[in-house]
Amino acid sequence: MSRETNKSLFFGAISGLTLGWTAKSLASRRVGFLDKLRRIDQRIYEDGRVRAEKIQQIKQDVHKKI
């Protein structure tokens, strides 16, 4: 093989490795970001549920006293 062919193959391989690594890195960050959003959403839902239960308990206590 000629020297130019070797250079082309080398740079092609390096470019492919770099592109693959970048794509994998971005995909893993995206998954991590989506998981973080799901955890935040779940935490907000749980906090709302707990507050609703507390409000319901207060309503029951008030109703019993009346």
PyMOL commands that set and color helices and strands:
alter all, ss='L'
color gray80, all
select helices_A, chain A and resi 3-65
alter helices_A, ss='H'
color red, helices_A
deselect
rebuild
show_as cartoon
